[in-house]
Amino acid sequence: MAILKIARMGHPILRAVAAPIDDPTAPEIAVLAEDMIDTMHDASGTGLAAPQIHMPMRMVIFTVYPERDRSEGGEGTGVPLTVLINPEIEPLSDEKELGWEGCLSIPGMMGEVPRFTHIRYWAYDLDGQRFEQEATGFHARVVQHECDHLDGILYPYRIEDMSRFGFSEELTRRGPQTRSDENLGEDQ
Ligand code: NI
């Protein structure tokens, strides 16, 4: 087990397009997944992409906590810790929704980001099995956020109203125009 250093916005690795993983079952990929899980838990995040720990490979991990799922239009069941290798996303409708996001590579900040509300994604798991999943609500949001990291995209690049970007501490103190505190500050 290892807790790895997380790259912060400004580091060139976060701008790079990550390379596909040739063999999802390789032992070093399993070790990388374990290290990413340890690092994400240590940082109290809800998602992490390999480039964030200086590994330019197409792998992300995420989880959706049931409370957050419920508060953002999901079914409330949450999603257990999931590893996606070489993921691909297809939007299933043109509809987008604004929601607050944070990122472990941009500590202390948050912003309101438009994301597709309904997607399908494909990925390989650590056993090399390709699987397919539909997602809505926060589940769809976190997958889009994490997969953006694989293409060198950070959430602030997608913010349309920059007045809705700032320090979490300030935004959550400012009252009802921002949503309740429990929705905020979940870093990805
Ligand atoms: Ni992030």
py3Dmol code that shows the C-alpha trace and the ligand (Angstrom):
import py3Dmol

protein = """\
ATOM      1  CA  MET A   1       0.000   0.000   0.000  1.00  0.00           C
ATOM      2  CA  ALA A   2       1.190   3.459  -0.793  1.00  0.00           C
ATOM      3  CA  ILE A   3      -0.181   6.937  -0.564  1.00  0.00           C
ATOM      4  CA  LEU A   4       1.111   8.855  -3.546  1.00  0.00           C
ATOM      5  CA  LYS A   5       1.654  12.535  -4.142  1.00  0.00           C
ATOM      6  CA  ILE A   6      -1.151  14.203  -6.066  1.00  0.00           C
ATOM      7  CA  ALA A   7      -0.222  16.550  -8.934  1.00  0.00           C
ATOM      8  CA  ARG A   8      -1.761  20.013  -8.692  1.00  0.00           C
ATOM      9  CA  MET A   9      -3.162  22.197 -11.447  1.00  0.00           C
ATOM     10  CA  GLY A  10      -0.253  23.757 -13.324  1.00  0.00           C
ATOM     11  CA  HIS A  11       1.735  20.514 -13.463  1.00  0.00           C
ATOM     12  CA  PRO A  12       2.097  19.525 -17.140  1.00  0.00           C
ATOM     13  CA  ILE A  13       1.088  15.892 -16.504  1.00  0.00           C
ATOM     14  CA  LEU A  14      -2.476  17.093 -15.894  1.00  0.00           C
ATOM     15  CA  ARG A  15      -2.580  18.612 -19.393  1.00  0.00           C
ATOM     16  CA  ALA A  16      -1.316  15.500 -21.197  1.00  0.00           C
ATOM     17  CA  VAL A  17      -3.427  12.899 -22.989  1.00  0.00           C
ATOM     18  CA  ALA A  18      -2.920   9.619 -21.120  1.00  0.00           C
ATOM     19  CA  ALA A  19      -1.935   6.415 -22.934  1.00  0.00           C
ATOM     20  CA  PRO A  20      -4.184   3.324 -23.186  1.00  0.00           C
ATOM     21  CA  ILE A  21      -3.285   0.376 -20.954  1.00  0.00           C
ATOM     22  CA  ASP A  22      -2.309  -2.639 -23.080  1.00  0.00           C
ATOM     23  CA  ASP A  23      -2.901  -5.325 -20.452  1.00  0.00           C
ATOM     24  CA  PRO A  24      -5.440  -4.485 -17.719  1.00  0.00           C
ATOM     25  CA  THR A  25      -4.515  -7.751 -15.924  1.00  0.00           C
ATOM     26  CA  ALA A  26      -0.796  -6.918 -15.573  1.00  0.00           C
ATOM     27  CA  PRO A  27       0.354  -7.098 -11.924  1.00  0.00           C
ATOM     28  CA  GLU A  28       1.656  -3.527 -11.988  1.00  0.00           C
ATOM     29  CA  ILE A  29      -1.804  -2.291 -12.977  1.00  0.00           C
ATOM     30  CA  ALA A  30      -3.310  -4.016  -9.927  1.00  0.00           C
ATOM     31  CA  VAL A  31      -0.660  -2.376  -7.738  1.00  0.00           C
ATOM     32  CA  LEU A  32      -1.388   1.003  -9.321  1.00  0.00           C
ATOM     33  CA  ALA A  33      -5.110   0.557  -8.629  1.00  0.00           C
ATOM     34  CA  GLU A  34      -4.400  -0.269  -4.969  1.00  0.00           C
ATOM     35  CA  ASP A  35      -2.180   2.786  -4.626  1.00  0.00           C
ATOM     36  CA  MET A  36      -4.822   4.993  -6.248  1.00  0.00           C
ATOM     37  CA  ILE A  37      -7.467   3.669  -3.849  1.00  0.00           C
ATOM     38  CA  ASP A  38      -5.212   4.322  -0.832  1.00  0.00           C
ATOM     39  CA  THR A  39      -4.399   7.798  -2.101  1.00  0.00           C
ATOM     40  CA  MET A  40      -8.039   8.670  -2.796  1.00  0.00           C
ATOM     41  CA  HIS A  41      -9.176   7.477   0.624  1.00  0.00           C
ATOM     42  CA  ASP A  42      -6.337   9.312   2.373  1.00  0.00           C
ATOM     43  CA  ALA A  43      -7.385  12.535   0.606  1.00  0.00           C
ATOM     44  CA  SER A  44     -11.114  11.935   1.292  1.00  0.00           C
ATOM     45  CA  GLY A  45     -11.874  12.057  -2.420  1.00  0.00           C
ATOM     46  CA  THR A  46     -14.688  10.465  -4.390  1.00  0.00           C
ATOM     47  CA  GLY A  47     -12.622   9.848  -7.521  1.00  0.00           C
ATOM     48  CA  LEU A  48      -9.065   9.855  -8.818  1.00  0.00           C
ATOM     49  CA  ALA A  49      -7.447   9.504 -12.246  1.00  0.00           C
ATOM     50  CA  ALA A  50      -3.986   7.963 -12.801  1.00  0.00           C
ATOM     51  CA  PRO A  51      -2.468  11.178 -14.250  1.00  0.00           C
ATOM     52  CA  GLN A  52      -3.223  12.860 -10.917  1.00  0.00           C
ATOM     53  CA  ILE A  53      -0.627  10.608  -9.284  1.00  0.00           C
ATOM     54  CA  HIS A  54       1.850  11.226 -12.115  1.00  0.00           C
ATOM     55  CA  MET A  55       0.989   8.071 -14.082  1.00  0.00           C
ATOM     56  CA  PRO A  56      -0.101   9.063 -17.620  1.00  0.00           C
ATOM     57  CA  MET A  57      -2.311   5.981 -18.167  1.00  0.00           C
ATOM     58  CA  ARG A  58      -6.011   5.588 -18.911  1.00  0.00           C
ATOM     59  CA  MET A  59      -7.285   4.412 -15.562  1.00  0.00           C
ATOM     60  CA  VAL A  60      -9.651   6.063 -13.087  1.00  0.00           C
ATOM     61  CA  ILE A  61     -11.298   5.035  -9.852  1.00  0.00           C
ATOM     62  CA  PHE A  62     -14.408   6.439  -8.227  1.00  0.00           C
ATOM     63  CA  THR A  63     -17.156   5.749  -5.771  1.00  0.00           C
ATOM     64  CA  VAL A  64     -20.547   7.377  -5.239  1.00  0.00           C
ATOM     65  CA  TYR A  65     -21.734   7.679  -1.675  1.00  0.00           C
ATOM     66  CA  PRO A  66     -25.482   7.015  -1.287  1.00  0.00           C
ATOM     67  CA  GLU A  67     -26.227  10.431   0.314  1.00  0.00           C
ATOM     68  CA  ARG A  68     -24.653  12.293  -2.564  1.00  0.00           C
ATOM     69  CA  ASP A  69     -26.412  10.076  -5.081  1.00  0.00           C
ATOM     70  CA  ARG A  70     -29.792  10.888  -3.513  1.00  0.00           C
ATOM     71  CA  SER A  71     -29.148  14.613  -3.312  1.00  0.00           C
ATOM     72  CA  GLU A  72     -28.244  14.850  -7.010  1.00  0.00           C
ATOM     73  CA  GLY A  73     -31.081  13.035  -8.679  1.00  0.00           C
ATOM     74  CA  GLY A  74     -29.738   9.481  -8.580  1.00  0.00           C
ATOM     75  CA  GLU A  75     -31.476   6.399  -7.244  1.00  0.00           C
ATOM     76  CA  GLY A  76     -29.808   6.777  -3.867  1.00  0.00           C
ATOM     77  CA  THR A  77     -28.073   3.428  -3.952  1.00  0.00           C
ATOM     78  CA  GLY A  78     -24.617   4.845  -4.557  1.00  0.00           C
ATOM     79  CA  VAL A  79     -21.916   3.060  -6.529  1.00  0.00           C
ATOM     80  CA  PRO A  80     -19.243   0.917  -4.859  1.00  0.00           C
ATOM     81  CA  LEU A  81     -15.593   1.592  -5.526  1.00  0.00           C
ATOM     82  CA  THR A  82     -15.087   1.033  -9.248  1.00  0.00           C
ATOM     83  CA  VAL A  83     -11.949   0.826 -11.392  1.00  0.00           C
ATOM     84  CA  LEU A  84     -12.254   1.865 -15.047  1.00  0.00           C
ATOM     85  CA  ILE A  85      -9.457   0.995 -17.472  1.00  0.00           C
ATOM     86  CA  ASN A  86      -9.457   2.548 -20.958  1.00  0.00           C
ATOM     87  CA  PRO A  87     -12.954   4.011 -20.395  1.00  0.00           C
ATOM     88  CA  GLU A  88     -15.131   5.461 -23.149  1.00  0.00           C
ATOM     89  CA  ILE A  89     -18.217   7.613 -22.653  1.00  0.00           C
ATOM     90  CA  GLU A  90     -21.266   8.179 -24.833  1.00  0.00           C
ATOM     91  CA  PRO A  91     -23.904  10.786 -23.830  1.00  0.00           C
ATOM     92  CA  LEU A  92     -27.402   9.305 -24.094  1.00  0.00           C
ATOM     93  CA  SER A  93     -29.086  12.694 -24.303  1.00  0.00           C
ATOM     94  CA  ASP A  94     -28.028  16.256 -25.093  1.00  0.00           C
ATOM     95  CA  GLU A  95     -29.249  17.450 -21.719  1.00  0.00           C
ATOM     96  CA  LYS A  96     -26.658  18.936 -19.385  1.00  0.00           C
ATOM     97  CA  GLU A  97     -27.002  19.977 -15.772  1.00  0.00           C
ATOM     98  CA  LEU A  98     -24.942  22.304 -13.584  1.00  0.00           C
ATOM     99  CA  GLY A  99     -23.411  20.857 -10.445  1.00  0.00           C
ATOM    100  CA  TRP A 100     -20.640  21.693  -7.996  1.00  0.00           C
ATOM    101  CA  GLU A 101     -17.315  19.925  -8.361  1.00  0.00           C
ATOM    102  CA  GLY A 102     -14.025  19.880  -6.589  1.00  0.00           C
ATOM    103  CA  CYS A 103     -10.785  18.179  -7.585  1.00  0.00           C
ATOM    104  CA  LEU A 104      -7.922  16.782  -5.533  1.00  0.00           C
ATOM    105  CA  SER A 105      -5.567  18.531  -7.977  1.00  0.00           C
ATOM    106  CA  ILE A 106      -7.179  21.905  -7.188  1.00  0.00           C
ATOM    107  CA  PRO A 107      -7.409  21.771  -3.403  1.00  0.00           C
ATOM    108  CA  GLY A 108      -9.725  24.130  -1.584  1.00  0.00           C
ATOM    109  CA  MET A 109     -11.592  25.260  -4.697  1.00  0.00           C
ATOM    110  CA  MET A 110     -14.908  24.373  -6.247  1.00  0.00           C
ATOM    111  CA  GLY A 111     -16.896  25.363  -9.298  1.00  0.00           C
ATOM    112  CA  GLU A 112     -20.217  24.829 -11.001  1.00  0.00           C
ATOM    113  CA  VAL A 113     -19.763  22.663 -14.070  1.00  0.00           C
ATOM    114  CA  PRO A 114     -22.200  21.577 -16.812  1.00  0.00           C
ATOM    115  CA  ARG A 115     -22.185  17.809 -17.445  1.00  0.00           C
ATOM    116  CA  PHE A 116     -24.327  15.384 -19.412  1.00  0.00           C
ATOM    117  CA  THR A 117     -27.110  14.047 -17.216  1.00  0.00           C
ATOM    118  CA  HIS A 118     -27.332  10.598 -18.795  1.00  0.00           C
ATOM    119  CA  ILE A 119     -24.406   8.642 -20.192  1.00  0.00           C
ATOM    120  CA  ARG A 120     -23.297   5.149 -21.038  1.00  0.00           C
ATOM    121  CA  TYR A 121     -19.711   4.111 -20.484  1.00  0.00           C
ATOM    122  CA  TRP A 122     -17.524   1.139 -21.282  1.00  0.00           C
ATOM    123  CA  ALA A 123     -14.297   0.100 -19.605  1.00  0.00           C
ATOM    124  CA  TYR A 124     -12.134  -2.884 -18.724  1.00  0.00           C
ATOM    125  CA  ASP A 125     -11.884  -4.068 -15.147  1.00  0.00           C
ATOM    126  CA  LEU A 126      -8.780  -5.471 -13.442  1.00  0.00           C
ATOM    127  CA  ASP A 127      -9.697  -8.979 -14.694  1.00  0.00           C
ATOM    128  CA  GLY A 128      -9.576  -7.744 -18.274  1.00  0.00           C
ATOM    129  CA  GLN A 129     -13.364  -7.976 -18.686  1.00  0.00           C
ATOM    130  CA  ARG A 130     -15.008  -5.239 -20.715  1.00  0.00           C
ATOM    131  CA  PHE A 131     -18.220  -3.975 -19.169  1.00  0.00           C
ATOM    132  CA  GLU A 132     -20.863  -1.415 -19.913  1.00  0.00           C
ATOM    133  CA  GLN A 133     -22.846   0.788 -17.550  1.00  0.00           C
ATOM    134  CA  GLU A 134     -25.452   3.527 -17.745  1.00  0.00           C
ATOM    135  CA  ALA A 135     -25.212   6.436 -15.358  1.00  0.00           C
ATOM    136  CA  THR A 136     -27.262   9.454 -14.323  1.00  0.00           C
ATOM    137  CA  GLY A 137     -26.945  12.144 -11.669  1.00  0.00           C
ATOM    138  CA  PHE A 138     -23.740  12.343  -9.657  1.00  0.00           C
ATOM    139  CA  HIS A 139     -22.580   8.966 -10.973  1.00  0.00           C
ATOM    140  CA  ALA A 140     -22.602  10.393 -14.513  1.00  0.00           C
ATOM    141  CA  ARG A 141     -20.898  13.566 -13.288  1.00  0.00           C
ATOM    142  CA  VAL A 142     -18.011  11.860 -11.508  1.00  0.00           C
ATOM    143  CA  VAL A 143     -17.309   9.546 -14.451  1.00  0.00           C
ATOM    144  CA  GLN A 144     -17.198  12.531 -16.834  1.00  0.00           C
ATOM    145  CA  HIS A 145     -14.928  14.453 -14.438  1.00  0.00           C
ATOM    146  CA  GLU A 146     -12.494  11.547 -14.032  1.00  0.00           C
ATOM    147  CA  CYS A 147     -12.396  10.626 -17.712  1.00  0.00           C
ATOM    148  CA  ASP A 148     -11.696  14.284 -18.578  1.00  0.00           C
ATOM    149  CA  HIS A 149      -8.452  13.914 -16.611  1.00  0.00           C
ATOM    150  CA  LEU A 150      -7.347  11.276 -19.145  1.00  0.00           C
ATOM    151  CA  ASP A 151      -7.599  13.858 -21.897  1.00  0.00           C
ATOM    152  CA  GLY A 152      -5.827  16.609 -19.981  1.00  0.00           C
ATOM    153  CA  ILE A 153      -9.038  18.474 -19.076  1.00  0.00           C
ATOM    154  CA  LEU A 154      -9.628  19.917 -15.605  1.00  0.00           C
ATOM    155  CA  TYR A 155     -13.093  21.007 -14.456  1.00  0.00           C
ATOM    156  CA  PRO A 156     -12.384  24.779 -14.480  1.00  0.00           C
ATOM    157  CA  TYR A 157     -11.912  24.564 -18.265  1.00  0.00           C
ATOM    158  CA  ARG A 158     -15.603  23.630 -18.517  1.00  0.00           C
ATOM    159  CA  ILE A 159     -17.039  26.305 -16.219  1.00  0.00           C
ATOM    160  CA  GLU A 160     -19.251  28.707 -18.158  1.00  0.00           C
ATOM    161  CA  ASP A 161     -19.883  31.256 -15.393  1.00  0.00           C
ATOM    162  CA  MET A 162     -16.581  32.002 -13.664  1.00  0.00           C
ATOM    163  CA  SER A 163     -18.423  33.807 -10.866  1.00  0.00           C
ATOM    164  CA  ARG A 164     -19.384  30.267  -9.804  1.00  0.00           C
ATOM    165  CA  PHE A 165     -15.762  29.273  -9.174  1.00  0.00           C
ATOM    166  CA  GLY A 166     -13.872  29.979  -5.982  1.00  0.00           C
ATOM    167  CA  PHE A 167     -12.679  28.812  -2.622  1.00  0.00           C
ATOM    168  CA  SER A 168     -14.995  26.200  -1.092  1.00  0.00           C
ATOM    169  CA  GLU A 169     -14.725  27.895   2.278  1.00  0.00           C
ATOM    170  CA  GLU A 170     -16.077  31.174   0.865  1.00  0.00           C
ATOM    171  CA  LEU A 171     -18.731  29.677  -1.413  1.00  0.00           C
ATOM    172  CA  THR A 172     -20.232  27.422   1.239  1.00  0.00           C
ATOM    173  CA  ARG A 173     -20.463  30.292   3.711  1.00  0.00           C
ATOM    174  CA  ARG A 174     -22.466  32.460   1.326  1.00  0.00           C
ATOM    175  CA  GLY A 175     -25.909  31.034   1.853  1.00  0.00           C
ATOM    176  CA  PRO A 176     -28.737  29.573  -0.132  1.00  0.00           C
ATOM    177  CA  GLN A 177     -27.676  30.558  -3.647  1.00  0.00           C
ATOM    178  CA  THR A 178     -25.008  27.859  -3.507  1.00  0.00           C
ATOM    179  CA  ARG A 179     -26.749  24.653  -2.310  1.00  0.00           C
ATOM    180  CA  SER A 180     -26.347  23.055   1.047  1.00  0.00           C
ATOM    181  CA  ASP A 181     -22.973  22.283   2.518  1.00  0.00           C
ATOM    182  CA  GLU A 182     -23.381  18.540   2.309  1.00  0.00           C
ATOM    183  CA  ASN A 183     -23.264  18.724  -1.475  1.00  0.00           C
ATOM    184  CA  LEU A 184     -19.996  20.529  -1.521  1.00  0.00           C
ATOM    185  CA  GLY A 185     -16.363  19.860  -1.082  1.00  0.00           C
ATOM    186  CA  GLU A 186     -16.329  16.299  -2.388  1.00  0.00           C
ATOM    187  CA  ASP A 187     -13.088  16.195  -4.241  1.00  0.00           C
ATOM    188  CA  GLN A 188     -12.516  14.145  -7.321  1.00  0.00           C
TER     189      GLN A 188
END
"""
ligand_1 = """\
1
NI
Ni -10.297 15.812 -10.516
"""
view = py3Dmol.view(width=600, height=400)
view.addModel(protein, "pdb")
view.setStyle({"model": 0}, {"cartoon": {"style": "trace"}})
view.addModel(ligand_1, "xyz")
view.setStyle({"model": 1}, {"stick": {}})
view.zoomTo()
view.show()
